Amino acid sequence: MQSLSDLKQRVENVDLWSYSTNDDRCDNCKFYRVIKEGIGFCAHREVDMVVGAPWWCKLWEPDAATAAARARQGAGDAGQ
């Protein structure tokens, strides 16, 4: 079982926030696993805890759908 002090330290280490300032959110991160609507689990070994869908941390990486959408958007921008 994780202690509260362990969780607090992990939150600080990964710069975990309860909101995102852009479209990079936990629910479109490759480490996010849905538990139920709006709540998931971060499978990154440095986070390893329940997180909210709109949250963000510095370890964020796009999931496959987000990466593909951004690649299409970037290709469209390059053609202009």
N, CA, C and O atoms as a GROMACS GRO file, in nm:
protein
  320
    1MET      N    1   0.083  -0.117   0.000
    1MET     CA    2   0.000   0.000   0.000
    1MET      C    3   0.088   0.125   0.000
    1MET      O    4   0.192   0.128   0.067
    2GLN      N    5   0.047   0.225  -0.075
    2GLN     CA    6   0.123   0.349  -0.085
    2GLN      C    7   0.085   0.444   0.029
    2GLN      O    8  -0.033   0.462   0.059
    3SER      N    9   0.184   0.504   0.091
    3SER     CA   10   0.156   0.599   0.197
    3SER      C   11   0.127   0.736   0.136
    3SER      O   12   0.164   0.763   0.021
    4LEU      N   13   0.063   0.821   0.212
    4LEU     CA   14   0.032   0.955   0.166
    4LEU      C   15   0.160   1.032   0.134
    4LEU      O   16   0.164   1.104   0.035
    5SER      N   17   0.262   1.017   0.215
    5SER     CA   18   0.388   1.087   0.187
    5SER      C   19   0.453   1.037   0.058
    5SER      O   20   0.513   1.116  -0.015
    6ASP      N   21   0.442   0.907   0.028
    6ASP     CA   22   0.493   0.853  -0.098
    6ASP      C   23   0.418   0.914  -0.216
    6ASP      O   24   0.480   0.953  -0.316
    7LEU      N   25   0.287   0.921  -0.205
    7LEU     CA   26   0.206   0.979  -0.314
    7LEU      C   27   0.238   1.127  -0.334
    7LEU      O   28   0.251   1.172  -0.448
    8LYS      N   29   0.251   1.202  -0.225
    8LYS     CA   30   0.286   1.344  -0.236
    8LYS      C   31   0.421   1.362  -0.304
    8LYS      O   32   0.437   1.449  -0.390
    9GLN      N   33   0.517   1.280  -0.268
    9GLN     CA   34   0.650   1.290  -0.328
    9GLN      C   35   0.643   1.258  -0.478
    9GLN      O   36   0.708   1.325  -0.558
   10ARG      N   37   0.566   1.157  -0.514
   10ARG     CA   38   0.551   1.120  -0.654
   10ARG      C   39   0.486   1.232  -0.734
   10ARG      O   40   0.528   1.262  -0.846
   11VAL      N   41   0.383   1.296  -0.676
   11VAL     CA   42   0.314   1.409  -0.741
   11VAL      C   43   0.414   1.521  -0.768
   11VAL      O   44   0.415   1.578  -0.877
   12GLU      N   45   0.497   1.552  -0.670
   12GLU     CA   46   0.597   1.657  -0.687
   12GLU      C   47   0.703   1.619  -0.789
   12GLU      O   48   0.742   1.702  -0.871
   13ASN      N   49   0.748   1.496  -0.787
   13ASN     CA   50   0.854   1.451  -0.879
   13ASN      C   51   0.812   1.460  -1.025
   13ASN      O   52   0.894   1.493  -1.110
   14VAL      N   53   0.686   1.430  -1.054
   14VAL     CA   54   0.641   1.430  -1.194
   14VAL      C   55   0.566   1.557  -1.231
   14VAL      O   56   0.516   1.570  -1.343
   15ASP      N   57   0.558   1.652  -1.138
   15ASP     CA   58   0.490   1.780  -1.162
   15ASP      C   59   0.345   1.757  -1.205
   15ASP      O   60   0.300   1.813  -1.305
   16LEU      N   61   0.273   1.676  -1.128
   16LEU     CA   62   0.134   1.639  -1.160
   16LEU      C   63   0.039   1.750  -1.120
   16LEU      O   64   0.041   1.799  -1.007
   17TRP      N   65  -0.046   1.790  -1.216
   17TRP     CA   66  -0.144   1.897  -1.194
   17TRP      C   67  -0.284   1.845  -1.219
   17TRP      O   68  -0.303   1.752  -1.298
   18SER      N   69  -0.383   1.904  -1.153
   18SER     CA   70  -0.523   1.861  -1.167
   18SER      C   71  -0.590   1.922  -1.289
   18SER      O   72  -0.711   1.908  -1.306
   19TYR      N   73  -0.514   1.988  -1.373
   19TYR     CA   74  -0.565   2.046  -1.498
   19TYR      C   75  -0.448   2.060  -1.594
   19TYR      O   76  -0.331   2.053  -1.554
   20SER      N   77  -0.481   2.078  -1.720
   20SER     CA   78  -0.380   2.101  -1.822
   20SER      C   79  -0.399   2.240  -1.881
   20SER      O   80  -0.512   2.289  -1.887
   21THR      N   81  -0.293   2.302  -1.922
   21THR     CA   82  -0.303   2.435  -1.983
   21THR      C   83  -0.316   2.428  -2.135
   21THR      O   84  -0.321   2.531  -2.202
   22ASN      N   85  -0.320   2.307  -2.190
   22ASN     CA   86  -0.338   2.289  -2.335
   22ASN      C   87  -0.409   2.155  -2.359
   22ASN      O   88  -0.478   2.105  -2.270
   23ASP      N   89  -0.394   2.100  -2.477
   23ASP     CA   90  -0.464   1.975  -2.512
   23ASP      C   91  -0.391   1.849  -2.465
   23ASP      O   92  -0.440   1.739  -2.489
   24ASP      N   93  -0.278   1.862  -2.399
   24ASP     CA   94  -0.206   1.747  -2.345
   24ASP      C   95  -0.267   1.714  -2.209
   24ASP      O   96  -0.246   1.786  -2.111
   25ARG      N   97  -0.344   1.606  -2.205
   25ARG     CA   98  -0.416   1.567  -2.084
   25ARG      C   99  -0.389   1.420  -2.056
   25ARG      O  100  -0.350   1.345  -2.145
   26CYS      N  101  -0.410   1.380  -1.932
   26CYS     CA  102  -0.389   1.240  -1.898
   26CYS      C  103  -0.470   1.147  -1.988
   26CYS      O  104  -0.422   1.041  -2.027
   27ASP      N  105  -0.593   1.185  -2.021
   27ASP     CA  106  -0.677   1.094  -2.100
   27ASP      C  107  -0.636   1.080  -2.246
   27ASP      O  108  -0.694   1.000  -2.318
   28ASN      N  109  -0.535   1.157  -2.292
   28ASN     CA  110  -0.482   1.130  -2.425
   28ASN      C  111  -0.331   1.102  -2.418
   28ASN      O  112  -0.257   1.124  -2.514
   29CYS      N  113  -0.288   1.052  -2.302
   29CYS     CA  114  -0.150   1.011  -2.280
   29CYS      C  115  -0.139   0.859  -2.298
   29CYS      O  116  -0.232   0.784  -2.267
   30LYS      N  117  -0.026   0.815  -2.348
   30LYS     CA  118  -0.010   0.671  -2.373
   30LYS      C  119  -0.006   0.587  -2.245
   30LYS      O  120  -0.022   0.465  -2.251
   31PHE      N  121   0.014   0.650  -2.131
   31PHE     CA  122   0.020   0.576  -2.005
   31PHE      C  123  -0.114   0.566  -1.934
   31PHE      O  124  -0.126   0.495  -1.834
   32TYR      N  125  -0.216   0.635  -1.983
   32TYR     CA  126  -0.347   0.642  -1.917
   32TYR      C  127  -0.430   0.518  -1.948
   32TYR      O  128  -0.440   0.475  -2.063
   33ARG      N  129  -0.488   0.460  -1.843
   33ARG     CA  130  -0.578   0.346  -1.856
   33ARG      C  131  -0.711   0.385  -1.791
   33ARG      O  132  -0.714   0.423  -1.674
   34VAL      N  133  -0.819   0.376  -1.867
   34VAL     CA  134  -0.950   0.418  -1.819
   34VAL      C  135  -0.999   0.325  -1.709
   34VAL      O  136  -0.994   0.203  -1.722
   35ILE      N  137  -1.046   0.384  -1.600
   35ILE     CA  138  -1.115   0.309  -1.495
   35ILE      C  139  -1.265   0.329  -1.514
   35ILE      O  140  -1.341   0.233  -1.524
   36LYS      N  141  -1.306   0.454  -1.520
   36LYS     CA  142  -1.443   0.492  -1.555
   36LYS      C  143  -1.436   0.634  -1.606
   36LYS      O  144  -1.331   0.698  -1.600
   37GLU      N  145  -1.546   0.685  -1.656
   37GLU     CA  146  -1.546   0.818  -1.718
   37GLU      C  147  -1.483   0.923  -1.627
   37GLU      O  148  -1.527   0.945  -1.515
   38GLY      N  149  -1.379   0.987  -1.679
   38GLY     CA  150  -1.312   1.094  -1.607
   38GLY      C  151  -1.205   1.052  -1.508
   38GLY      O  152  -1.134   1.136  -1.453
   39ILE      N  153  -1.193   0.921  -1.486
   39ILE     CA  154  -1.094   0.870  -1.390
   39ILE      C  155  -1.018   0.754  -1.453
   39ILE      O  156  -1.077   0.666  -1.515
   40GLY      N  157  -0.888   0.756  -1.435
   40GLY     CA  158  -0.807   0.649  -1.490
   40GLY      C  159  -0.688   0.619  -1.401
   40GLY      O  160  -0.676   0.669  -1.289
   41PHE      N  161  -0.602   0.536  -1.454
   41PHE     CA  162  -0.481   0.497  -1.383
   41PHE      C  163  -0.363   0.530  -1.472
   41PHE      O  164  -0.365   0.498  -1.591
   42CYS      N  165  -0.261   0.593  -1.417
   42CYS     CA  166  -0.139   0.620  -1.493
   42CYS      C  167  -0.045   0.502  -1.474
   42CYS      O  168  -0.003   0.472  -1.362
   43ALA      N  169  -0.012   0.436  -1.583
   43ALA     CA  170   0.073   0.318  -1.579
   43ALA      C  171   0.222   0.351  -1.588
   43ALA      O  172   0.304   0.259  -1.587
   44HIS      N  173   0.258   0.478  -1.596
   44HIS     CA  174   0.400   0.513  -1.598
   44HIS      C  175   0.460   0.475  -1.463
   44HIS      O  176   0.400   0.504  -1.359
   45ARG      N  177   0.573   0.412  -1.462
   45ARG     CA  178   0.632   0.360  -1.337
   45ARG      C  179   0.663   0.470  -1.236
   45ARG      O  180   0.668   0.443  -1.116
   46GLU      N  181   0.684   0.594  -1.282
   46GLU     CA  182   0.712   0.703  -1.189
   46GLU      C  183   0.585   0.765  -1.131
   46GLU      O  184   0.591   0.836  -1.030
   47VAL      N  185   0.469   0.737  -1.194
   47VAL     CA  186   0.342   0.791  -1.144
   47VAL      C  187   0.268   0.681  -1.070
   47VAL      O  188   0.249   0.690  -0.949
   48ASP      N  189   0.224   0.576  -1.140
   48ASP     CA  190   0.166   0.456  -1.080
   48ASP      C  191   0.056   0.488  -0.978
   48ASP      O  192   0.063   0.445  -0.863
   49MET      N  193  -0.046   0.565  -1.023
   49MET     CA  194  -0.156   0.600  -0.933
   49MET      C  195  -0.279   0.640  -1.014
   49MET      O  196  -0.273   0.659  -1.135
   50VAL      N  197  -0.390   0.651  -0.943
   50VAL     CA  198  -0.515   0.697  -1.003
   50VAL      C  199  -0.500   0.845  -1.036
   50VAL      O  200  -0.449   0.923  -0.955
   51VAL      N  201  -0.548   0.884  -1.156
   51VAL     CA  202  -0.541   1.024  -1.200
   51VAL      C  203  -0.672   1.063  -1.265
   51VAL      O  204  -0.750   0.977  -1.306
   52GLY      N  205  -0.697   1.191  -1.274
   52GLY     CA  206  -0.815   1.242  -1.342
   52GLY      C  207  -0.787   1.260  -1.491
   52GLY      O  208  -0.674   1.288  -1.530
   53ALA      N  209  -0.887   1.244  -1.573
   53ALA     CA  210  -0.872   1.258  -1.718
   53ALA      C  211  -0.814   1.393  -1.760
   53ALA      O  212  -0.729   1.396  -1.848
   54PRO      N  213  -0.857   1.506  -1.700
   54PRO     CA  214  -0.805   1.635  -1.744
   54PRO      C  215  -0.670   1.673  -1.683
   54PRO      O  216  -0.620   1.782  -1.708
   55TRP      N  217  -0.611   1.586  -1.604
   55TRP     CA  218  -0.485   1.616  -1.538
   55TRP      C  219  -0.370   1.614  -1.638
   55TRP      O  220  -0.388   1.576  -1.754
   56TRP      N  221  -0.251   1.655  -1.593
   56TRP     CA  222  -0.131   1.658  -1.676
   56TRP      C  223  -0.008   1.642  -1.588
   56TRP      O  224  -0.009   1.681  -1.471
   57CYS      N  225   0.098   1.584  -1.643
   57CYS     CA  226   0.229   1.582  -1.575
   57CYS      C  227   0.338   1.593  -1.681
   57CYS      O  228   0.313   1.579  -1.800
   58LYS      N  229   0.459   1.617  -1.635
   58LYS     CA  230   0.571   1.639  -1.727
   58LYS      C  231   0.613   1.513  -1.803
   58LYS      O  232   0.692   1.522  -1.897
   59LEU      N  233   0.562   1.398  -1.766
   59LEU     CA  234   0.594   1.273  -1.835
   59LEU      C  235   0.496   1.242  -1.948
   59LEU      O  236   0.504   1.136  -2.010
   60TRP      N  237   0.403   1.333  -1.974
   60TRP     CA  238   0.300   1.312  -2.075
   60TRP      C  239   0.362   1.279  -2.210
   60TRP      O  240   0.458   1.343  -2.255
   61GLU      N  241   0.306   1.177  -2.276
   61GLU     CA  242   0.340   1.140  -2.413
   61GLU      C  243   0.210   1.108  -2.484
   61GLU      O  244   0.122   1.047  -2.424
   62PRO      N  245   0.195   1.148  -2.610
   62PRO     CA  246   0.068   1.126  -2.679
   62PRO      C  247   0.037   0.978  -2.698
   62PRO      O  248   0.126   0.898  -2.725
   63ASP      N  249  -0.092   0.944  -2.684
   63ASP     CA  250  -0.133   0.809  -2.718
   63ASP      C  251  -0.134   0.798  -2.870
   63ASP      O  252  -0.112   0.898  -2.939
   64ALA      N  253  -0.160   0.680  -2.923
   64ALA     CA  254  -0.152   0.658  -3.068
   64ALA      C  255  -0.249   0.747  -3.144
   64ALA      O  256  -0.212   0.802  -3.248
   65ALA      N  257  -0.372   0.761  -3.096
   65ALA     CA  258  -0.472   0.843  -3.166
   65ALA      C  259  -0.431   0.990  -3.167
   65ALA      O  260  -0.446   1.057  -3.269
   66THR      N  261  -0.380   1.041  -3.056
   66THR     CA  262  -0.338   1.180  -3.048
   66THR      C  263  -0.217   1.206  -3.138
   66THR      O  264  -0.212   1.307  -3.207
   67ALA      N  265  -0.121   1.115  -3.136
   67ALA     CA  266  -0.002   1.130  -3.220
   67ALA      C  267  -0.040   1.129  -3.368
   67ALA      O  268   0.012   1.210  -3.446
   68ALA      N  269  -0.131   1.040  -3.408
   68ALA     CA  270  -0.175   1.032  -3.548
   68ALA      C  271  -0.250   1.160  -3.588
   68ALA      O  272  -0.228   1.212  -3.697
   69ALA      N  273  -0.337   1.209  -3.501
   69ALA     CA  274  -0.412   1.331  -3.532
   69ALA      C  275  -0.318   1.450  -3.546
   69ALA      O  276  -0.337   1.533  -3.635
   70ARG      N  277  -0.220   1.459  -3.461
   70ARG     CA  278  -0.125   1.570  -3.469
   70ARG      C  279  -0.036   1.558  -3.592
   70ARG      O  280   0.002   1.660  -3.651
   71ALA      N  281  -0.002   1.437  -3.632
   71ALA     CA  282   0.077   1.417  -3.753
   71ALA      C  283  -0.003   1.460  -3.876
   71ALA      O  284   0.050   1.524  -3.967
   72ARG      N  285  -0.133   1.424  -3.878
   72ARG     CA  286  -0.218   1.466  -3.991
   72ARG      C  287  -0.231   1.618  -3.993
   72ARG      O  288  -0.225   1.679  -4.100
   73GLN      N  289  -0.249   1.678  -3.877
   73GLN     CA  290  -0.262   1.823  -3.868
   73GLN      C  291  -0.132   1.890  -3.914
   73GLN      O  292  -0.137   1.989  -3.988
   74GLY      N  293  -0.018   1.837  -3.873
   74GLY     CA  294   0.110   1.892  -3.914
   74GLY      C  295   0.133   1.879  -4.063
   74GLY      O  296   0.190   1.968  -4.126
   75ALA      N  297   0.088   1.766  -4.122
   75ALA     CA  298   0.102   1.748  -4.266
   75ALA      C  299   0.013   1.846  -4.341
   75ALA      O  300   0.050   1.896  -4.447
   76GLY      N  301  -0.104   1.873  -4.287
   76GLY     CA  302  -0.196   1.970  -4.348
   76GLY      C  303  -0.140   2.109  -4.341
   76GLY      O  304  -0.154   2.187  -4.435
   77ASP      N  305  -0.077   2.144  -4.231
   77ASP     CA  306  -0.015   2.275  -4.214
   77ASP      C  307   0.102   2.293  -4.309
   77ASP      O  308   0.125   2.404  -4.357
   78ALA      N  309   0.177   2.185  -4.336
   78ALA     CA  310   0.294   2.193  -4.422
   78ALA      C  311   0.254   2.218  -4.568
   78ALA      O  312   0.332   2.274  -4.645
   79GLY      N  313   0.134   2.176  -4.604
   79GLY     CA  314   0.086   2.192  -4.742
   79GLY      C  315   0.033   2.329  -4.772
   79GLY      O  316  -0.001   2.357  -4.887
   80GLN      N  317   0.025   2.416  -4.674
   80GLN     CA  318  -0.032   2.549  -4.695
   80GLN      C  319   0.070   2.646  -4.746
   80GLN      O  320   0.039   2.762  -4.770
   0.00000   0.00000   0.00000
